[in-house]
């Protein structure tokens, strides 16, 4: 891969991670509110927090 391709991927990765974090937070919250699968809901919220932490590490 060339340097430009790696730079493009590195620029897009935080945005994709934030979209995934929002999706996991919404899905996890939905599972908790509807009292369907509580453990999966909690795990999705934890995953969302980890993704946001990763983005903060990448960008700061």
C-alpha positions as CSV (number, residue, x, y, z in Angstrom):
1,X,0.0,0.0,0.0
2,X,1.1,3.5,-0.6
3,X,1.4,6.2,2.0
4,X,-1.6,8.0,0.6
5,X,-3.8,4.9,0.9
6,X,-2.8,4.3,4.5
7,X,-3.4,8.0,5.3
8,X,-6.9,7.8,3.8
9,X,-7.8,4.7,5.9
10,X,-6.4,6.3,9.0
11,X,-8.6,9.4,8.4
12,X,-11.7,7.3,7.9
13,X,-11.2,4.9,10.8
14,X,-12.3,7.2,13.6
15,X,-15.4,8.2,11.8
16,X,-16.4,4.6,11.2
17,X,-15.6,3.8,14.8
18,X,-17.9,6.6,16.0
19,X,-20.7,5.4,13.8
20,X,-20.3,1.9,15.2
21,X,-20.2,3.3,18.8
22,X,-23.5,5.2,18.2
23,X,-25.1,2.1,16.7
24,X,-24.0,-0.1,19.6
25,X,-25.1,2.5,22.2
26,X,-28.6,2.8,20.5
27,X,-28.9,-1.0,20.2
28,X,-27.7,-1.7,23.7
29,X,-30.0,0.9,25.1
30,X,-32.9,-0.6,23.2
31,X,-32.2,-4.1,24.5
32,X,-32.0,-2.7,28.1
33,X,-35.2,-0.6,27.8
34,X,-37.2,-3.4,26.2
35,X,-35.8,-5.9,28.8
36,X,-35.0,-8.4,26.1
37,X,-31.4,-9.6,26.5
38,X,-29.9,-7.6,29.3
39,X,-26.4,-9.1,29.1
40,X,-26.1,-8.4,25.4
41,X,-27.4,-4.8,26.0
42,X,-24.8,-4.2,28.7
43,X,-22.0,-5.6,26.5
44,X,-23.0,-3.4,23.6
45,X,-22.9,-0.3,25.8
46,X,-19.4,-1.4,27.1
47,X,-18.3,-1.9,23.5
48,X,-19.6,1.6,22.6
49,X,-17.6,3.1,25.4
50,X,-14.4,1.2,24.4
51,X,-14.8,2.4,20.8
52,X,-15.2,6.0,22.0
53,X,-12.1,5.6,24.1
54,X,-10.2,4.3,21.1
55,X,-11.2,7.3,19.0
56,X,-10.1,9.6,21.8
57,X,-6.7,7.9,21.9
58,X,-6.4,8.1,18.1
59,X,-7.3,11.7,17.9
60,X,-5.7,13.3,20.9
